[in-house]
């Protein structure tokens, strides 16, 4: 008797607000799938409104994994996600269901689909650079990264202190540029079909504006206030999420709610540009238009063709 081949996953990736979640649900219904989240901020319990996390009712009875698995005081890491999500994908395939991997967290996508082997870490080196970050500020560590690895400094946001410190640590430990530790693009793990969802820029900007307004009008401020009570400010990654960081700054008196809303909108637009740049360089991605009225059928044809 021939062995049964486990189903290959489908990854639905791309910029924020393009309609990935809806397409993933439709594909799961058509293919007999279960969904694995790959949005880093949706890993957090209580971060619902500001991450556009689907409510249980909106999930159409389809099992979802990698949602609500961290407290806001915990640090989300690519390595932890890779290990945990890999088990979920393997378990889903073992049940002969199709894993539908959906989200837009760039490094998380590549780590999962390319089995990224993470560079070693050195607590002493890390602590030394974290001390520089704390004492001299993010501009100082970014300037040092620009000196030792200009390419890394050009690709990492100058405000992302945590990632800058990690890049400096890797460069010091390995003696090589940070990019040398990045995964190489090859055959995607499990034979995954990768569908990228995007939209025309002006239309996507409108969707981002509508989503931002909806969040502020439907409880984002109260959500952040409640999360502060359970340790949001103590978390390393959660407090930096777009929307949450802006509301926290509003609480601190840096600006009013109108400015917090506008900064959330512009921050999301900047993040979309980064997502596009990252995902568009991957030749394995089959791109679809989120506004396509036949989107599901278009995506299914691409999946079947792989």
C-alpha positions in Angstrom: 0.0 0.0 0.0 1.4 3.4 -1.1 2.3 5.8 1.6 0.0 8.8 2.0 1.8 12.1 1.1 1.2 14.9 3.7 -0.4 18.0 2.2 1.9 20.9 1.2 1.1 24.1 3.0 0.0 27.4 1.5 1.5 30.7 2.7 -0.5 33.9 2.3 1.8 36.8 2.8 2.2 40.4 1.9 1.7 43.9 3.2 -0.6 44.9 6.0 -4.3 45.6 5.1 -4.3 43.9 1.7 -6.9 41.2 2.7 -4.7 38.3 3.6 -6.8 37.0 6.5 -10.0 36.8 4.3 -8.2 35.0 1.5 -6.6 32.6 4.0 -10.1 31.7 5.4 -11.5 31.2 1.9 -8.6 28.9 1.0 -8.9 27.0 4.2 -12.6 26.3 3.5 -11.9 25.2 -0.1 -8.8 23.1 0.7 -9.7 21.7 4.0 -7.1 23.7 5.8 -6.2 25.0 9.3 -4.6 28.4 9.8 -1.2 29.2 11.3 -0.7 32.8 12.2 2.6 34.4 11.2 2.0 38.0 12.4 4.3 38.6 15.3 2.0 41.0 17.2 -1.0 38.6 17.0 1.0 36.2 19.1 0.1 38.4 22.1 -2.9 37.9 24.3 -5.0 41.0 24.6 -3.6 42.7 21.5 -6.7 42.4 19.4 -8.0 45.7 18.1 -4.7 47.1 17.2 -3.5 44.0 15.3 -6.8 43.5 13.5 -6.9 40.0 15.0 -9.9 38.0 13.8 -12.4 37.4 16.6 -13.3 33.7 17.3 -16.6 34.3 15.5 -14.8 35.7 12.4 -12.6 32.5 12.2 -15.6 30.5 10.7 -14.9 27.6 12.9 -11.5 27.0 11.3 -8.8 26.1 13.8 -6.2 28.8 14.3 -2.7 28.4 15.7 -0.1 30.9 17.0 -2.6 33.3 18.3 -2.7 34.5 21.9 0.3 32.5 22.9 2.4 35.2 24.7 1.8 37.7 27.5 2.7 41.3 26.7 5.6 41.1 29.2 7.2 38.3 27.1 9.6 38.9 24.2 8.6 37.6 20.8 11.5 36.0 19.0 11.8 34.6 15.6 13.6 31.5 16.9 10.8 30.7 19.4 8.2 31.2 16.7 10.0 29.0 14.2 10.2 26.1 16.6 6.6 26.3 17.8 5.0 27.0 14.4 7.0 24.2 12.8 5.4 21.8 15.2 1.9 23.2 14.3 2.5 22.8 10.6 3.8 19.2 11.0 0.8 18.3 13.2 -1.7 19.8 10.7 -0.1 17.9 7.9 -0.1 14.7 9.9 -3.9 15.0 10.1 -4.0 15.3 6.3 -5.2 18.9 6.6 -3.6 21.8 4.7 -1.6 24.3 6.7 -2.6 27.8 5.6 0.2 30.1 6.9 -0.9 33.7 7.0 0.6 37.0 8.0 3.2 39.7 7.1 6.0 39.5 9.6 8.9 39.4 7.3 11.7 37.6 9.2 9.1 35.2 10.7 8.0 34.1 7.2 11.5 33.5 6.0 12.6 31.8 9.2 9.7 29.3 9.0 9.8 28.6 5.2 13.6 28.5 4.8 14.5 26.8 8.1 16.7 29.7 9.1 19.6 28.5 11.3 20.1 31.2 13.8 23.6 32.6 14.6 25.0 31.9 18.0 24.5 34.4 20.8 26.9 35.6 23.4 25.2 37.0 26.5 28.3 39.1 27.4 28.5 40.7 24.0 24.7 41.3 23.9 24.8 42.9 27.4 27.6 45.2 26.4 25.7 46.5 23.4 22.5 46.7 25.4 24.4 48.9 27.9 25.5 51.2 25.1 21.9 51.4 23.8 20.6 52.2 27.3 23.3 54.8 28.1 23.9 56.5 24.8 20.7 55.9 22.9 19.6 54.2 19.7 21.5 56.7 17.5 24.8 55.6 19.0 24.4 51.9 18.3 23.0 52.6 14.8 26.1 54.8 14.1 28.3 52.0 15.2 26.5 49.5 13.0 26.9 51.9 10.1 30.6 51.9 10.7 31.1 48.1 11.0 28.3 46.9 8.6 26.9 49.7 6.4 24.5 47.3 4.5 22.9 46.2 7.8 22.5 49.8 9.0 20.8 50.6 5.7 18.2 47.9 6.1 17.4 48.1 9.8 15.3 50.9 11.0 17.4 53.5 13.0 14.8 53.3 15.7 14.9 49.5 16.1 17.4 49.3 19.0 16.8 45.7 19.7 17.5 44.5 16.1 20.5 46.9 15.9 22.0 45.3 19.0 21.4 41.9 17.6 23.2 42.8 14.4 26.2 44.2 16.3 26.3 41.0 18.4 26.3 38.8 15.3 28.9 40.9 13.5 31.2 40.8 16.5 30.8 37.1 17.1 31.1 35.9 13.5 33.4 38.5 12.1 31.1 38.6 9.1 28.3 41.0 7.9 24.9 40.5 9.5 23.4 39.6 6.1 25.8 36.6 5.9 23.6 34.9 8.6 20.4 35.4 6.7 18.7 32.4 5.1 19.3 31.6 1.5 16.3 31.5 -0.8 15.8 28.0 -2.2 13.0 25.5 -2.4 10.4 26.5 0.3 10.1 24.1 3.2 7.4 21.4 2.8 6.9 22.5 -0.8 4.9 25.4 0.4 3.1 27.5 -2.3 3.6 31.1 -1.5 0.8 33.6 -2.4 1.6 37.3 -2.0 -1.4 39.7 -1.7 -1.0 43.3 -2.6 -3.1 46.2 -3.8 -2.7 49.4 -5.8 -0.9 51.9 -3.5 -3.6 54.6 -3.3 -6.3 52.0 -2.6 -4.1 50.4 0.1 -3.5 53.8 1.7 -7.3 54.2 1.9 -7.7 50.8 3.5 -5.0 51.6 6.0 -6.7 54.9 6.8 -10.0 53.2 7.3 -8.4 50.5 9.5 -6.6 53.0 11.6 -9.8 55.1 12.1 -11.7 51.9 13.0 -9.2 50.9 15.6 -9.2 54.2 17.4 -13.0 54.4 17.2 -13.5 50.8 18.5 -11.4 50.5 21.6 -7.7 50.7 20.8 -7.1 53.3 23.5 -9.0 51.3 26.1 -7.2 48.1 25.0 -3.8 49.7 25.5 -4.9 51.1 28.9 -5.9 47.6 30.0 -2.6 46.1 28.7 -0.6 48.7 30.6 -2.2 47.3 33.8 -0.8 43.8 33.0 2.7 45.0 32.1 2.7 46.3 28.5 5.4 48.9 29.3 7.7 46.2 30.7 7.5 44.1 27.5 10.4 44.5 25.0 8.5 43.9 21.8 4.8 44.3 22.5 5.0 48.0 23.5 6.7 48.8 20.2 3.9 47.6 18.0 2.4 50.2 15.6 -0.6 51.8 17.3 0.3 50.7 20.7 3.5 52.7 20.8 1.6 55.8 19.6 -1.1 55.4 22.2 1.5 55.0 25.0 3.2 58.2 23.8 -0.2 59.9 24.0 -0.6 58.6 27.6 2.8 60.2 28.3 1.6 63.6 27.0 3.8 63.6 23.9 0.8 64.4 21.7 -3.0 64.2 21.6 -5.2 61.4 20.2 -5.5 63.0 16.8 -1.7 63.0 16.4 -1.5 59.4 17.8 -4.0 58.3 15.1 -2.1 60.1 12.4 1.2 58.7 13.5 -0.3 55.2 13.5 -1.5 55.7 9.9 1.9 57.0 8.7 3.8 54.3 10.7 1.7 51.6 9.0 2.4 53.1 5.6 6.1 53.0 6.2 5.9 49.4 7.4 4.0 48.5 4.2 6.9 49.9 2.2 9.3 47.7 4.1 7.1 44.6 3.6 6.9 45.2 -0.1 10.6 45.6 -0.4 11.2 42.4 1.5 8.7 40.2 -0.1 9.1 41.4 -3.6 12.7 40.3 -3.7 11.5 36.6 -3.2 11.1 35.1 -6.7 9.0 32.2 -5.3 6.1 34.4 -4.4 3.0 34.3 -6.7 1.5 37.8 -6.5 -2.3 38.4 -6.6 -4.3 41.6 -6.5 -6.4 41.7 -3.3 -9.1 43.6 -5.3 -9.5 40.8 -7.8 -13.2 39.7 -7.7 -12.0 36.2 -8.6 -9.3 36.3 -6.0 -9.9 32.9 -4.4 -10.0 31.1 -7.8 -6.9 32.9 -9.0 -5.1 31.9 -5.8 -6.2 28.3 -6.1 -4.9 28.1 -9.7 -1.6 29.3 -8.5 -1.6 26.8 -5.6 -2.4 23.9 -8.0 0.4 25.0 -10.4 2.9 25.7 -7.6 
